[in-house]
């Protein structure tokens, strides 16, 4: 689930970058960018774990020298399973709604009267408030004059040829994955707007100001030139924006937003590679969870956590000088259990005294081999964080 939350955060960051430069990017690139946002948001955390193999860090329970050792399950562990399943239950429900929506669209075309077979398209007509298209199926609202019907038909044919319906289905699938993220509503709305801008641009190239007149006529609710292309026509601000976009062309270098996107993706891959090694106060009194991530198993000391605690207490030799000076405290050491189970890369994270620090590191360096951690059945490196408490009797 941690990867999923990282994906939500990255989606927000990438969308902010898009929003800052959206008026400088041409419609084709805006469309591609919006469709790539959820893919990149999911792919980057996945690449970190499976390709880049970012370090997984596991906080071990504290070992107190000279004391009895016991393990406890971390509080709240049982809550992980219900939350995990409830999230994906929401995804399944969203996908079912998408299937229902597609069924209703298919049914609406079946119940409409066929007008003609335009090359590569099927044209239908019926009683509805809007004209719309779905791939190569186009529905024209009844009662439009022939001239308006021709413009509407060309408009919807462009939607079909540009495969805008495929974009919307793909975005609904993304929404099912990111259903908890309210940004998805804004991203979907923005994609629909870009679709209209893309078609408007091509229609304006052909009809020039006559096409603009159609849009203005609809805004003023006149009967003579009213045109039904999209439900977005009901919003006057959007119509004004569409007209403005058709009149204004951008000369902004398209490589700048792309470079910024690449930089952000690269920075995300680097910055999320490592995790904080220092456990919280609560972490130091817990035994490690049964799994770190879905399909991931943590390394295991042969014999279990009690055996590890016994090994440390049996092998720790309290330095005589530290005893005489009555030095006590907790030393925090990190180490890596590699793919073969060997303990490597032992580091001091938080020390209290050089004598105690060196003794803790000596014992950990000499640990016997562990059972290595696995991810999707493959052995992986896992960094462990172990607090060792030196306490005088």
C-alpha positions as CSV (number, residue, x, y, z in Angstrom):
1,X,0.0,0.0,0.0
2,X,2.9,2.3,0.6
3,X,3.6,2.3,-3.2
4,X,0.0,3.3,-3.8
5,X,0.3,6.4,-1.5
6,X,3.5,7.4,-3.3
7,X,1.6,7.1,-6.6
8,X,-1.1,9.4,-5.3
9,X,1.5,12.0,-4.2
10,X,3.4,11.8,-7.4
11,X,0.1,12.2,-9.4
12,X,-0.5,15.5,-7.5
13,X,3.1,16.7,-8.2
14,X,2.9,15.9,-11.9
15,X,-0.5,17.5,-12.3
16,X,0.7,20.7,-10.7
17,X,3.5,20.9,-13.3
18,X,0.9,20.3,-16.0
19,X,-1.3,23.0,-14.6
20,X,1.5,25.6,-14.5
21,X,2.4,25.1,-18.2
22,X,-1.0,24.0,-19.7
23,X,-1.6,27.2,-21.6
24,X,1.9,26.9,-23.1
25,X,1.6,23.4,-24.4
26,X,-0.2,22.4,-27.7
27,X,-3.4,20.3,-27.5
28,X,-1.7,17.1,-28.7
29,X,1.0,17.2,-26.0
30,X,-1.5,18.2,-23.4
31,X,-3.6,15.2,-24.2
32,X,-0.5,12.9,-24.1
33,X,0.6,14.4,-20.8
34,X,-2.7,13.9,-19.1
35,X,-2.9,10.3,-20.3
36,X,0.6,9.6,-19.0
37,X,0.1,11.1,-15.5
38,X,-1.5,8.0,-13.9
39,X,0.9,5.7,-15.7
40,X,4.0,7.5,-14.5
41,X,2.5,7.8,-11.0
42,X,2.2,4.0,-10.8
43,X,5.3,3.2,-12.8
44,X,7.8,5.2,-10.8
45,X,7.2,3.5,-7.4
46,X,7.1,0.1,-9.1
47,X,10.5,0.8,-10.8
48,X,12.0,1.8,-7.5
49,X,11.1,-1.5,-6.0
50,X,11.5,-3.9,-8.9
51,X,14.1,-2.4,-11.2
52,X,16.1,0.2,-9.2
53,X,15.6,-2.0,-6.1
54,X,15.4,0.8,-3.6
55,X,16.3,-0.2,-0.1
56,X,13.6,-1.6,2.1
57,X,14.3,-0.7,5.7
58,X,12.9,-2.7,8.6
59,X,13.0,-1.6,12.2
60,X,13.8,-4.5,14.6
61,X,12.7,-4.6,18.3
62,X,15.1,-3.3,20.9
63,X,17.4,-5.8,22.5
64,X,18.3,-5.1,26.2
65,X,21.5,-6.8,27.3
66,X,21.1,-8.6,30.6
67,X,17.3,-8.6,30.4
68,X,14.7,-11.2,29.4
69,X,13.5,-10.7,25.8
70,X,10.0,-11.0,24.6
71,X,8.3,-10.2,21.3
72,X,4.9,-8.6,20.7
73,X,2.8,-8.0,17.7
74,X,2.7,-4.3,16.8
75,X,-0.6,-2.7,17.7
76,X,-2.9,-2.0,14.8
77,X,-1.4,-4.7,12.6
78,X,-4.8,-6.3,12.1
79,X,-6.1,-3.1,10.6
80,X,-3.8,-3.4,7.6
81,X,-5.8,-6.2,6.0
82,X,-9.3,-4.5,6.1
83,X,-7.9,-1.3,4.7
84,X,-6.0,-3.1,1.9
85,X,-9.1,-4.9,0.8
86,X,-11.5,-2.0,1.2
87,X,-9.4,0.1,-1.2
88,X,-9.5,-2.5,-3.9
89,X,-13.2,-3.1,-3.3
90,X,-13.6,0.5,-4.3
91,X,-11.6,-0.1,-7.4
92,X,-13.8,-3.0,-8.4
93,X,-16.9,-1.0,-7.8
94,X,-15.6,1.8,-10.1
95,X,-14.8,-0.7,-12.8
96,X,-18.4,-2.1,-12.6
97,X,-19.7,1.4,-13.0
98,X,-17.6,1.8,-16.1
99,X,-19.0,-1.5,-17.6
100,X,-22.5,-0.3,-16.8
101,X,-21.8,3.1,-18.5
102,X,-20.5,1.3,-21.6
103,X,-23.6,-0.9,-21.7
104,X,-25.9,2.1,-21.5
105,X,-24.0,3.8,-24.4
106,X,-24.3,0.7,-26.5
107,X,-28.0,0.4,-25.7
108,X,-28.6,4.0,-26.6
109,X,-27.2,3.4,-30.1
110,X,-29.2,0.3,-30.5
111,X,-32.4,2.2,-29.7
112,X,-31.7,5.0,-32.1
113,X,-32.7,5.2,-35.7
114,X,-30.0,4.7,-38.3
115,X,-29.6,7.7,-40.6
116,X,-26.7,6.8,-42.9
117,X,-23.4,5.0,-43.2
118,X,-20.7,7.5,-43.5
119,X,-17.4,5.9,-44.6
120,X,-16.1,4.2,-41.5
121,X,-18.9,5.6,-39.2
122,X,-22.5,4.6,-38.3
123,X,-24.8,7.6,-38.0
124,X,-27.9,7.4,-35.8
125,X,-30.5,9.9,-34.6
126,X,-33.0,10.0,-31.8
127,X,-34.6,12.1,-29.1
128,X,-31.9,13.4,-26.8
129,X,-30.5,16.8,-25.6
130,X,-27.1,16.3,-27.0
131,X,-25.2,15.0,-30.0
132,X,-22.3,12.6,-29.1
133,X,-20.0,10.0,-30.5
134,X,-18.5,6.7,-29.3
135,X,-15.6,5.5,-31.5
136,X,-17.2,5.1,-35.0
137,X,-20.8,5.5,-33.8
138,X,-22.3,9.0,-33.9
139,X,-25.6,10.1,-32.5
140,X,-27.2,13.3,-34.0
141,X,-29.9,15.1,-32.1
142,X,-33.2,15.3,-33.9
143,X,-34.5,18.6,-35.1
144,X,-31.3,20.2,-36.3
145,X,-31.3,22.0,-39.6
146,X,-29.3,20.4,-42.4
147,X,-26.5,23.0,-42.2
148,X,-26.1,22.6,-38.5
149,X,-26.3,18.8,-38.8
150,X,-23.4,18.9,-41.2
151,X,-21.2,20.9,-38.8
152,X,-22.2,18.6,-35.9
153,X,-21.5,15.5,-37.9
154,X,-18.0,16.8,-38.9
155,X,-17.3,17.7,-35.3
156,X,-18.2,14.3,-33.9
157,X,-16.4,12.5,-36.8
158,X,-13.2,14.3,-35.7
159,X,-13.8,13.0,-32.1
160,X,-14.1,9.5,-33.5
161,X,-11.0,9.7,-35.7
162,X,-8.9,11.1,-32.9
163,X,-10.0,8.2,-30.7
164,X,-11.2,10.4,-27.9
165,X,-13.5,7.7,-26.7
166,X,-10.5,5.4,-26.0
167,X,-9.0,8.2,-23.9
168,X,-12.1,8.5,-21.8
169,X,-12.3,4.8,-21.2
170,X,-8.6,4.7,-20.2
171,X,-9.1,7.6,-17.9
172,X,-12.1,5.9,-16.2
173,X,-9.8,2.9,-15.6
174,X,-7.2,5.2,-14.1
175,X,-10.0,6.7,-12.0
176,X,-10.9,3.2,-10.7
177,X,-7.3,2.8,-9.5
178,X,-7.0,6.4,-8.0
179,X,-10.7,6.6,-6.9
180,X,-9.8,8.0,-3.5
181,X,-7.9,10.9,-5.1
182,X,-10.2,13.9,-5.8
183,X,-7.7,15.2,-8.4
184,X,-8.9,12.5,-10.8
185,X,-12.2,14.5,-11.3
186,X,-10.2,17.6,-12.3
187,X,-7.9,15.5,-14.6
188,X,-10.9,13.9,-16.3
189,X,-12.5,17.3,-16.8
190,X,-9.3,18.7,-18.2
191,X,-9.0,15.9,-20.7
192,X,-12.5,16.4,-22.0
193,X,-11.7,20.1,-22.4
194,X,-8.5,19.3,-24.3
195,X,-10.6,17.0,-26.6
196,X,-12.9,19.9,-27.4
197,X,-10.0,22.3,-28.0
198,X,-8.3,19.8,-30.3
199,X,-11.5,19.4,-32.4
200,X,-12.2,23.1,-32.3
201,X,-8.8,23.9,-33.7
202,X,-9.4,21.7,-36.7
203,X,-13.0,22.9,-37.2
204,X,-11.8,26.5,-37.0
205,X,-9.2,25.9,-39.7
206,X,-12.0,24.8,-42.0
207,X,-14.9,27.1,-41.1
208,X,-13.1,30.1,-39.6
209,X,-15.4,32.7,-38.0
210,X,-18.5,30.8,-39.1
211,X,-17.7,28.1,-36.6
212,X,-17.1,30.7,-33.9
213,X,-20.5,32.2,-34.7
214,X,-22.1,28.8,-34.0
215,X,-20.5,28.7,-30.5
216,X,-21.6,32.3,-29.7
217,X,-25.1,31.6,-31.0
218,X,-25.4,28.7,-28.5
219,X,-24.1,30.9,-25.7
220,X,-26.8,33.5,-26.5
221,X,-29.4,30.7,-26.7
222,X,-30.6,31.7,-30.2
223,X,-32.6,29.2,-32.1
224,X,-31.3,29.9,-35.6
225,X,-27.7,28.8,-35.2
226,X,-27.9,26.6,-32.1
227,X,-25.6,23.7,-32.2
228,X,-25.3,20.7,-30.0
229,X,-21.8,19.3,-29.8
230,X,-21.1,18.8,-26.1
231,X,-22.6,19.2,-22.7
232,X,-19.7,21.6,-22.0
233,X,-21.5,24.2,-24.1
234,X,-23.7,24.8,-21.1
235,X,-20.8,26.6,-19.4
236,X,-20.3,30.1,-20.8
237,X,-16.8,30.4,-19.3
238,X,-15.7,27.3,-21.2
239,X,-17.2,28.6,-24.5
240,X,-15.3,31.9,-24.1
241,X,-12.1,29.9,-23.4
242,X,-12.6,27.7,-26.5
243,X,-13.1,30.8,-28.7
244,X,-10.0,32.4,-27.2
245,X,-7.9,29.3,-27.7
246,X,-8.9,29.1,-31.4
247,X,-7.8,32.7,-31.9
248,X,-4.5,32.4,-30.0
249,X,-1.6,30.2,-31.0
250,X,1.3,29.4,-28.7
251,X,4.9,29.7,-29.7
252,X,6.2,28.5,-26.4
253,X,9.1,25.9,-26.8
254,X,7.4,22.5,-26.3
255,X,10.7,20.9,-25.0
256,X,10.6,23.0,-21.8
257,X,7.6,21.2,-20.1
258,X,9.0,17.9,-21.3
259,X,12.4,18.6,-19.8
260,X,10.7,19.6,-16.5
261,X,8.7,16.4,-16.5
262,X,11.9,14.3,-17.1
263,X,13.6,16.2,-14.3
264,X,10.7,15.6,-11.9
265,X,10.5,11.9,-12.7
266,X,14.3,11.6,-12.3
267,X,14.2,13.4,-9.0
268,X,11.4,11.2,-7.8
269,X,13.3,8.1,-8.6
270,X,16.4,9.4,-6.6
271,X,14.7,11.0,-3.7
272,X,12.4,8.0,-2.9
273,X,15.2,5.5,-3.1
274,X,16.1,5.7,0.5
275,X,13.9,5.8,3.6
276,X,14.4,7.1,7.1
277,X,16.5,4.6,9.2
278,X,15.7,6.0,12.6
279,X,12.7,4.3,14.1
280,X,10.1,6.0,16.2
281,X,9.8,5.4,19.9
282,X,7.0,3.0,19.3
283,X,9.0,1.1,16.6
284,X,11.8,0.2,19.1
285,X,9.3,-1.9,21.2
286,X,7.8,-3.9,18.3
287,X,8.6,-7.1,16.6
288,X,8.8,-6.8,12.8
289,X,5.6,-7.3,10.8
290,X,4.8,-10.4,8.9
291,X,5.4,-8.6,5.6
292,X,6.8,-5.2,4.5
293,X,4.8,-4.8,1.3
294,X,2.3,-7.1,-0.5
295,X,4.1,-10.2,-1.8
296,X,7.2,-9.3,0.3
297,X,8.7,-11.2,3.2
298,X,11.2,-9.7,5.6
299,X,14.5,-11.5,6.4
300,X,14.4,-13.9,9.3
301,X,17.1,-14.7,11.8
302,X,17.4,-18.5,12.0
303,X,15.4,-19.5,15.0
304,X,13.4,-16.3,15.1
305,X,13.6,-13.1,17.0
306,X,14.1,-14.7,20.4
307,X,17.1,-16.6,19.0
308,X,18.5,-13.3,17.7
309,X,18.1,-11.6,21.1
310,X,19.8,-14.6,22.7
311,X,22.7,-14.5,20.3
312,X,23.3,-10.8,21.0
313,X,23.0,-11.1,24.8
314,X,25.3,-14.2,24.8
315,X,27.9,-12.5,22.7
316,X,27.9,-8.9,24.0
317,X,30.8,-8.2,26.3
318,X,30.1,-5.1,28.4
319,X,33.4,-3.1,28.1
320,X,35.1,-2.9,31.5
321,X,35.9,0.8,31.1
322,X,32.2,1.6,30.3
323,X,31.2,-0.4,33.4
324,X,33.5,1.5,35.6
325,X,32.2,4.8,34.3
326,X,28.6,3.5,34.6
327,X,27.9,4.3,30.9
328,X,24.5,3.1,29.8
329,X,22.2,3.8,26.9
330,X,20.8,2.6,23.5
331,X,23.0,2.2,20.4
332,X,21.2,2.2,17.1
333,X,22.9,0.1,14.4
334,X,21.8,-0.6,10.8
335,X,22.9,-3.4,8.6
336,X,21.9,-5.1,5.3
337,X,20.8,-8.7,5.0
338,X,21.8,-9.4,1.3
339,X,20.3,-11.8,-1.2
340,X,22.3,-14.7,0.2
341,X,21.4,-13.9,3.9
342,X,24.8,-12.5,4.9
343,X,25.0,-9.5,7.2
344,X,26.8,-6.6,5.3
345,X,27.2,-2.8,5.4
346,X,27.0,-2.4,9.2
347,X,26.6,1.3,10.1
348,X,26.3,3.2,13.3
349,X,23.2,5.4,13.1
350,X,23.1,6.7,16.7
351,X,25.9,6.0,19.2
352,X,26.4,6.9,22.9
353,X,30.0,6.0,23.5
354,X,32.8,4.7,21.3
355,X,33.3,1.6,23.6
356,X,29.6,0.6,23.5
357,X,29.3,1.5,19.8
358,X,32.2,-0.7,18.7
359,X,31.0,-3.6,20.8
360,X,27.5,-3.5,19.3
361,X,28.9,-3.3,15.8
362,X,31.3,-6.2,16.4
363,X,28.5,-8.5,17.5
364,X,26.3,-7.6,14.6
365,X,29.1,-8.0,12.1
366,X,29.7,-11.5,13.4
367,X,26.0,-12.6,13.2
368,X,25.3,-15.9,11.5
369,X,23.6,-15.9,8.1
370,X,19.9,-15.0,8.0
371,X,17.1,-16.3,5.8
372,X,17.0,-13.6,3.1
373,X,14.0,-11.4,2.5
374,X,12.0,-12.0,-0.7
375,X,9.8,-9.9,-3.0
376,X,7.6,-11.7,-5.5
377,X,9.5,-14.9,-4.8
378,X,13.0,-13.3,-5.5
379,X,15.6,-12.8,-2.8
380,X,16.2,-9.1,-2.1
381,X,18.5,-6.8,0.0
382,X,16.8,-5.5,3.1
383,X,18.3,-2.9,5.5
384,X,17.6,-3.6,9.1
385,X,17.6,-1.1,12.0
386,X,18.4,-2.6,15.4
387,X,18.5,-0.8,18.8
388,X,20.8,-2.4,21.4
389,X,20.3,-1.2,24.9
390,X,23.3,-1.5,27.3
391,X,22.0,-1.6,30.9
392,X,24.1,-2.3,34.0
393,X,22.5,-4.7,36.5
